Amino acid sequence: MKILFLYERHPVEPLGIMYLSAVLKKYKHKTKIAFIDERLDEVVKEFKPNIIATGVMSGGQNKFLDVLRNLKKKFKFLSVMGGPHPTFFPQVIEEDGLDVIVMGEAEDTFLELVERLKKKRDITKIKNVWVKKNRKIYRNKLRFLVEDLDSLPFPDREVIYEHEFWSKEPIKHFIAGRGCPYNCAYCFNKQYSTLYNGMGNRVRWRSVDNLIKEIKGVVKKYETKVVYFQDDTFILNKVWLREFSEKYKKEVNLPYHCHVRANLVDEEICKLLKESNCYSVHIAAETADDGLRNEILSRNMSKEDIYGASDLLNKYGIKFMMQNMIGLPKGSLKKDFETLKMNIRCKPTYGWVSIFQPYPGTELSRIAIENH
């Protein structure tokens, strides 16, 4: 089978698609990625995919649906949408031009879908999948989360590095685990945990050896100057981090970037990061107002946590981006200026400000609607 993945141009490597491609190639299927702004008619005509698939966040679904509908007028293929939007809003399957949606983690699910299509077997009873067939929608339950992340093949780099857009990038992206234990009001994690309640551990880690093996393979084959870990919070498991720090320093030792959480940062964490050549981190303060941060955003951290983490990062010479949000429900211009003052006090290498955008289905979106 041939599977064409569609993606928007973005410098961050699409690890989700890369994992799917690796699983599919393991079973001798052919994969390709195309950008939605290129001449897709020519790509489809040449590649002749059986399936055209895309992963979509809420807000981007209409653009991809338009692309799929236009291609459907000229070519015959099964259209599949995965990612956050169909996971939380599976009713998108009702849209014209869309045949299948895949919810949640998709490695086993998508492989089963492709294998069943190849063997001309029924696809309407696959877990994690909703199928529209003959104007009828078949809705299936979720399957358990993947517990052993080491059992998954490494993300397929070849499928993206045929594009210079990614192959020339000196930063290579990795993920050490899956899941986040926190319930920040602006994030999907709380809803995702509810969906998968009783169906596996919310947070799972790869072994350090498995992660190091992947990094070494990438560094050996592709030019890499910086390693970027995309995990929500890289420092969750201190025991894991101790082992990682020792082995990464010995076997890789390239500068790396990761995401940390202020109330988890302590002297030992900073020492481990520094010793293993952590160059920089993201750290989210969001707002200086304790009420907004904890009662509205459900961040469960104090201003002192943020000051303490910033002081330690500066002490150990670890550069950091401070992430902030303005325009929050129950916020004000005065509170936003207090956030500016907090950043001046914390002395980040770079201060980032996002204007709040209410993603549908999140707790913060509900709060915004109630307080408009």
Secondary structure as UniProt FT lines:
FT   STRAND          2..7
FT   HELIX           15..26
FT   TURN            27..28
FT   STRAND          30..35
FT   TURN            36..37
FT   HELIX           40..47
FT   STRAND          51..55
FT   TURN            58..59
FT   HELIX           61..72
FT   TURN            73..74
FT   STRAND          78..82
FT   HELIX           84..88
FT   HELIX           90..94
FT   TURN            96..97
FT   STRAND          100..102
FT   HELIX           107..118
FT   TURN            119..120
FT   TURN            124..125
FT   TURN            127..128
FT   STRAND          129..133
FT   TURN            134..135
FT   STRAND          136..139
FT   HELIX           149..151
FT   HELIX           158..161
FT   HELIX           164..167
FT   STRAND          171..174
FT   STRAND          177..178
FT   TURN            185..186
FT   HELIX           189..195
FT   TURN            196..198
FT   STRAND          204..205
FT   HELIX           208..221
FT   STRAND          226..229
FT   TURN            234..235
FT   HELIX           238..251
FT   STRAND          256..260
FT   HELIX           262..264
FT   HELIX           267..275
FT   TURN            276..277
FT   STRAND          278..286
FT   HELIX           291..296
FT   HELIX           303..315
FT   TURN            316..317
FT   STRAND          319..326
FT   TURN            329..330
FT   HELIX           333..346
FT   STRAND          350..355
FT   TURN            360..361
FT   HELIX           363..370
//
